[in-house]
Amino acid sequence: MNVYVSLLRTGVPALVGWLVTLAAGHGLDLDPSALSGVLIPAVGFVYYALFRLAEEHLSPKFGWLLGYARPPHYPAAKAPLPL
């Protein structure tokens, strides 16, 4: 389950970055390579950072805007046995 949560919480900001950049490209006369190479990752990063901080400091409900209400939780790995 954790793998799916982490993929969802990565994919939603990427999709939002693409959609926002696509919408911004219609109103502005920007180079398409600048849109895809710079703005999509930047918008996705800002979106993720904004709602991750809001989830951490304001309310866990902001996690839904990242695709899932809680960040993935990974159990601690066991120490390997000495050889």
N, C-alpha and C positions, 0 to 999 in steps of 0.2 A: 504494500500500500504506500509506503514512503516514497518509492521511486515515482509512482504516478503523481503523488502530491507535488514533489519537487519539479517534475516535468510540467505540470499544470501551472505552477507558480512561476515558471520560467517562460512558458509559452504565452501566457496572457499578457505580460508586459511587452513581449516582442510583437504580438498582434496589435496591441494598442499603439505601439510606436509606429508600426507600419500604417495603420489606419489614420492616425493623426498626421503623419507626414504626407500621406496620399491626399488628405483633405487640404493641407496647407499648400501642396503643390499646385492645386487647381487655382488658387487665388494669387499665387506669386509666380513670377517668371524666373524660376530657378533651374539650374542645370540638373538633369535627371540623375547624373552620377553623384552629385553633391547630396541630393535627396537620399539616395539609397546608401551611399557610403558613409555619410556623417550623421544626418538627421535621424534616420530610423534607429540606429543604436543609441544615440544621445537621448531621444525622446523616451525610448524604452527604459533606459537606465534611470532617468529622472522619475518616470512613472513608478518604477519598482521602488526606488529609494524613498520617494514621498510616502507611498502607502505602507511600506515596511516600517518606516519611522512612526507613522500614525498608528499602525497596529501595535507597535511596541510601547509607545508612550501615551497614546490617547485611549484607544479602545481596541480590543481584539476583533471587533466587528469590521474594521477596515481591511482585514485579511480577505474578505470576500471579494474585494476589488482586485485581488491578485489571483483569484480563481479558487481559493480554498481558505476557510476561516482560520486555520492554524498552520504555522510553519511545520515542515516535516521534522519528526523526531527520530533520531538514529540511536539505537542502543550502544552503549560503550563496548568497544571491542575488547575481547579477552586478550591478555598478554600471551604471546607465544611461549610454548614450553622450551626451556633451554636444551640445547643439544648435547 
